Amino acid sequence: MPASTRLSTILSAALTVLAVLGTTLCTPLHAATKDKDGLPRAITPRGELGAAEKATIDVFERSRDSVVFITTSSRVQDFWSRNVFSVPRDSGSGFIWDESGHVVTNYHVIEGASEATVKLADGGEYKCSLVGASPTHDIAVLKIGASYKRAPPVPLGSSNDIRVGQKVYAIGNPFGLDWTLTSGIVSALNRSLSGENGSTVEHLIQTDAAINPGNSGGPLLDSAGRLIGINTAIYSPSGANAGIGFAVPVDTVNRVVPQLIRHGKYVLPALGIRMDDGVNQRLQSILNLKGVVVLRSSTAATLPAAGLKEATFGRNGSITLGDVITAVEGKPITSVSQLAARLDDFKVGDKIKLTVQRQGHSVTLDVVLQADT
């Protein structure tokens, strides 16, 4: 048989073998892509939700309409045209305080903004006006116009009976993702944080519920759906949630907000004396003191009534100490900011007990708190 004929025969046989193999290999593969009846698989029944899941869902569904999404903007002027326009600034969270349309949020959410818009859970958006703010407490109150569809105020709880380990929920708008629910526990109580203005916020609730940028101003709720705090800060080297968040306690909120609504500002209770944190720190270091040195009265009449003795300064720079405040109602005081925070637990007109060091002796005085001037 000629070589060309043999080659042709071999090629023909090879093609036949490949065709048979192809059919054999492809047929099972093709068949495997089809269900035996070509129908979707049956769904396995889930059964009832667990009690804890139902409780979480209930808290969210009852509270969602009380939470708002806040966006702020600033007015800027074009250098060339002199036209004024608004540019987006920041966003945060808040909650409905009462049926009059007051909204509570953090002061730092609206600080420096020219305009604020509130978005409700039903999709309605409304311009707000600033009613009042207390930078010391990082609390601000806005008001929605009269034409809005009324949303339910968030129920109020109490922060004086909160216990470490109890369940808490945070609802807010982290990173602009609106109406986000996170949960956790109360991790610790009575935390203190220093603000940028030098003030100290006391009694903060620490939680591990996920709190991120945009959650600020939103409510921290207990398992009954009651407000127990305002989510205000996180501890995070990266700027995102690290499992440590802080909330202003609701007892502080319930003391500050009514004053902001009535007067537009919060009047701090005071002792009628002048104090200076820098001077106090230097005196503590030089004289090995613990407490707050009474420097002088804020007005001529208040100091004798308070019964506090002020320090005197000689021309040569010498100082003769008067009273050094060491405790308020038995709670130790070590700094000016801590004293201010302790006094803020009370209101103007309250009578409190001060412990002072006077000429080496501990003395207890009854002092009536005055309005800070």
Salt bridges, closest charged atoms under 4 A:
GLU48 OE1 - LYS54 NZ 3.02
GLU53 OE1 - ARG46 NH2 3.24
ASP58 OD2 - ARG62 NE 2.76
ASP98 OD2 - HIS102 ND1 2.90
GLU115 OE2 - ARG75 NE 3.38
GLU115 OE1 - LYS127 NZ 3.75
ASP138 OD2 - HIS108 ND1 2.81
ASP178 OD2 - LYS119 NZ 3.97
GLU202 OE1 - ARG342 NH1 3.72
ASP222 OD2 - ARG226 NE 2.78
ASP323 OD1 - ARG358 NE 2.72
ASP344 OD2 - HIS137 NE2 2.41
ASP344 OD2 - ARG255 NH2 3.13
ASP345 OD1 - HIS203 NE2 2.85
ASP350 OD1 - LYS347 NZ 3.57
ASP366 OD1 - LYS353 NZ 2.91
